Amino acid sequence: MQVNNLLIQQLLDKSQAKTLLKFLCDDLSGVNIVIAKRVIAELGDGFDESMKPSEMDGKQVTRFVQLLRSVELFKAPDGSCLSPLGEYNLNLGIRKVIEPDIVATARDKACAYEGHPFIVEAAISLGGKTAKEGINVIRFANRIPLLFEAGADVCTRVAQSKIKWSTYKIDHKKDKIGCFVSIVSTKIPFKGTGKEYIGDDITEIQTSVKRALQSCCQQLRSQLTKRNALRDANQRRSRLVKYVPDATRSIFGILDVMRKRKAEEDEGGVQASSPRKLPRTPGAKERIERENSSIIKQMNDEAITEDIINSCLLEAIEVQALGDGIEIAGGDDKGNGKDSEEAQPVFLVPLQGLDDASSDIHHQLFTFRPMKTMSLFE
């Protein structure tokens, strides 16, 4: 715990606690009653659990500060006193301003540096109308944007040298990558008098920023993997559709040659030229002849035509495309359709007795269902 005499004296003067034990438990974060009693016992003579905090003199304050610095029992602050930006607001602002293709947000757990809690929130976007190629880092400290001296900042250093973008299927040189990092704390450790950047020499902040960015990258990797799979399936479908007419003509041509050869055999009573090699399995020859006779009969009855073969091939391609998760209605035969994912409903409260969807308000990011206000007398 990093404290000094001035800070402790200010806390003692402003405290409303009537006893030293109450002061330790209420005004200091991460101190419970067991640790508070142990600290008072370690202070020795002149300190008592029931003494008033305002009665401590300068020597007692110094002794108190020295003990707080040496004891390692205190828990780190939980960050409940902080007011972070919020992943939803960060996501919404990025989509509104940059209009990227994909956005991922993450918030790291609350950590502490020299006794001061801090929370790191991060977001990574890919694409966008106004975005530039490469890594573009946008920094915030206590919701205030930092505009200058970005090269020496911990966020820029981590994004450019600590993250292996290729591992997450991202090209950090060609892709339009937006890295948004927001740090909130009771004491931002700025470097320099201008307070425009946070140095990368603070291990706790550097590690937290790296974890938040890696969490965003992991979300993007899963989305990119799915998008690339859909793109490959779309391209495969478009190639198959492109060659359907040629395949149809070839198949029908082979069947037509079979029909003509069968007609020649029936008329001349002799086997036609270019004999075929049949398998030696018992009964295989008869089975193949029955199948050929059935196909020829269907061709004579026009149950098998070039148009029917064409439609069957297209139907098989569509079935395969649906199995790959391609939205057929949104594209054409060339695979230019836009991949779409079915929106998953998310509710803030369980929908118990709220089955009426007539008043739903649909938005690109959410679906809002108003709740009827119930009277206290119902």
N, C-alpha and C positions, 0 to 999 in steps of 0.2 A: 504494500500500500504506500503510495507516494503522497505524503502530506507534509505540511510545514506549519510553523507556529502561527502565522497570520491566518491561514485557513481555519485551523482549529479554534483560534480565538474568535473569529467571526461566527463560527457555528455555535460556540458557547454563548456568545452574547445574544444571538437571535433565537436560541433554543427556548421552547416553552416547557421543556421537561423540568420537573421539580427535583429529580434525583439524578445522580451520575449514572446509575443503572438504567434508568429510563432514557437518558440521553444516548447511551451507547446502543440501546435496542431500537430506538425510534429514529434518531437522526443520522445514524451511520448505516449504510447499506451492507447487507451480508453478515450482520452481527445478530446472533440470537442470544437468549438469556444465559445459556451455558457459557458461551464464549465471553460474554460481557462480565460475568462473575469471575472468570479466570483472569481476564485482563485487569480487573480491579485488584484481585489478589496479588498479581505480579507487580502492580504499582507500589505496593508496600505501605510504609507508614505515611500518614497524612492523607490517605485516600480511603473513602468509605462509600458503600453502596448508596447510602441515604444522603450524602452531601450534595449541596446544590452546585450545578455546573458553574454558576457565576462566581462562586467563592474561590475558584482556583486562581492562584497567583501565577506570575511569570515562570518561576522555577517548576511549579507543578505542571504547567502547560508544556514546558520543554521536556520534562520527564515523560509526560503522556505521549508526546509526539515521537520521542525516541522508542518507546515501547511499541507504538503502532507500526513503526517502520520495521521493527525486528520480528514481530510476530507474523507467522505464515498461516494462521488458522482462518483468516477471513476469506469468505467466498467472494468471487468476482461479482460486480453488479450485474443484475439481470436485464438491464436496459428498459425496464418498464417506464422510466421517466422520459424516454426519448419519444420523438414524434417523427417517424420516418415517412418518406413520401408515399410509399405503398406501391405494390406491384401493379395493381389495377390502374392507378393514375399514371404510372410510368408507361405502361403498355398503351393506354389510351392516348397519351400525349405523343408518343412516337408514331402511332398509326395516323394520327391527325395531321402531324407536321410533315413527316417524311414519306408516309404511305409506302412502307416496305412490303416485300413479298412475304417474309416470315419474321416473327418476333418471338423471342423467348426471354422470360424474366425469372429472377431468382433473388431470394433474400437469404443471406448467411445468418447463422446464429449470432446472438449478441455476445460480444467479446469485451475485454477491458484492456486499457493501456494506461499504466501508472495510476490505477484506481479510478479512471474515467471510462464509463461504458461507451461503446460505439456499435453501430449497426451498419453493415454494408449491403446495399441493394444494387443489383446490376441487371442490365438488359442488353441483348445483342440482336441486331436487326440485319437482315440481308436484303439488298436491293433498295429501291426507292428512287423517286424522280429527281430529288436534289442531292442524292448521295454521290460521293466520289469513290473511285476504285481504291482499294486498299483498306487499311484500318483507320477509322475515324473515331477518336476518343472524345467523348463529351463528359465533363466532370461536374459534380455538384457537391458542395459542402454545406450541410445544414440548409438544404433546399436552395442555396444560392449558387448560380453557375460560376465556374472558374474559367476565365477567358484567356489568361496569359500564362506564360512559362509552363506550357503543357509538357514539354520534352523531359523535364526533370521530375514530373509528378509520378507518384507510385502507380496510379492507374495506367498511365501510358507505358511505363516500364514493364509492368506485368503483362499488359495486352500484347506488346510487341516482342517480348523476349521470354516470357514464362509460359505462354500458351502455345501448344503444338497444334496449329489449326488444321494441318493435314490429317491429323488423327480423327478429326470430326467431319471429314469430307468437305472442308472449306478451303478455298484457295485465297490466302491472305494478300496476294498480289493483284489478282484479277477481280475477285468478288467485291461487291460494295458492302463493306462490313461497318456497322455502326456499333460502337461500344459505349454504353451509358453506365456510369458508375456514380452512385449517390452515397455519401458517407455522412451520417449524423452522429453527433457526440456532444457531451457536455463541455468538451474541450478539444477542438480540432488542432492537432499538432502541425500547424503551418510552419514552413521554412521561409526565412527571410522576412523583412519588414513589410513587404507588399501583401502578404497573406494570399498568394495566388497559387500555391502548389503545396502538396504534402509529400515529403521526402520518402524514398523507398528504403530508408534505413530502419524503419520501424517494422520489426518482424511480424508483430501481431496484425497490423493493418495490411501488410503485403500478403500474408497468408489468407486473410479473410477475403480480400479482393480476388485473389486467385481462385479460391473455392467458389465464390459467387459466379465468376466468369466461366469456370469449368462446368458448373451446373447448367448454365445457359447453353453452353456448347453441347452438352449431352442431350438436352432437349432438341436442339437443332439437328443433331445427327440422326435421331430417330425420324424426325420429319423429313429430312433430306433423303434418307434411305427409302422411305415410303414414296416420296415424290419421284425419285429416280426410278423406282420399280414400276410405278404407273407410267412414267414416260417411256421406259423400255417396252412395256406391254403395249402401249399405244403405237409405238413405232413398229413393233412386230405385227400388230393387227393391220396397220396400213400397208406393210409390205405384202402380207398375205392377200389382202383385198386387191392389191395391184396386179397380182399374178393369177387371180381367179379366172379371168377370161381365157388366158393361155392354157391353164390347167384343164379348164372345161373342154376346150377344143381337142386337147390331146387325149383326154379320157374318152370322150365321145368318138374320136377317130379310131382308137383302139377297139372299142366295142363294135363300131361299124365294120371294121376289118374282120372281127370274129364272126359277125353275122353273115358277111359275104362268103367267108371260108366255109361256114356251115352249110350255106345254100349250095355251094359248089360240090361239097361232099354228098349232099342229098341228091343232087341231080346226076352226078357222074358215078356215084356209088363207089368211088375210090377216095382215099385220103389225099387231101391237098398237099402241095409242096410245103417246104419249110416245116418239117415235123417238130413237135414240141417235146421237150424232155419231161416226162411225168414221174412223180415220185414212185418208189417201189413199195410203199406201204400198202398192205392188202386193203382193197376197197377204195383206195385213194383215186384211182382212175375213174371209177364209176361215180364217185362223189363230185369230182371236178366236172365230169360231163353233165351231171344233173344240174349243177350250178350254172354252167354255161348255157344249157338249154333254157333254164329259167330266165336268165338275163336276156337271151335272144328273144324269147317269147314276150317279155315286157317291152323290148324295143319295138317289136312288131305291133304290139297293142298300144304303142306310144305312151306307155307308163314310164319309160325312161327316155327323156329327150335332152337336148343340149341345155334348154332353159331350166329343166328340173335339176340337172346336175349342178348348174350354176347357182341356183337358189339353195341347194343342199350344202354346197361348199361355203356360201356366205353365212348360212345358219350355223354351221359348225364353228366358223370364225367368231361369230357373235357370242356363242355359248362359251368359247374359250376366253373371250374378252371379259365377259361377266364374271367368270371364275377368277380372272386376274384383278378384278375390282375396278374396271374401266366403266365410266358413265357413258353409255352409248348415246343417250339422247342429247348429250351436250356436245357431240363432235360429229365430224363427217367421216367419209371413207378414207380420208387422207391422214386421219389421226390428229386433226387440228383442234379437237375438242379440248375444253378446259377441265382439268381434273377438279372434281368437287367431292367434298367429304360431307357426310350427313352430320348435321349439327346435333350435338348431344345436349339434352336439357340439363341445366344446373339450377338447383333451387336452394335458397338460403334457409328455408325451414321445410320440414316434411309436409307434403301436400295431403293433409288429412282433412277430408271434406271440402277440398278445393278442386274438384274435377271439372268445373266450368271453365272452359278455355275460350269462351266468346269474348272476354275482355282482355285477352293477352296483348301485350305491346311487343312487337318483334323488332329487333335491332340486329345489326351486323355482329355484335359481340355478345348479346344476351337476349333473353326473353323474359319480360317482366309481367307477372301476374298479380294484379292488385288483390288485396285481402279485404273482405268485408268486415267493417268494424262491428263487433258484437256488443250489445248493451249489457250492462252489469246486472240487469233484472231478468235477462233471458235464462 
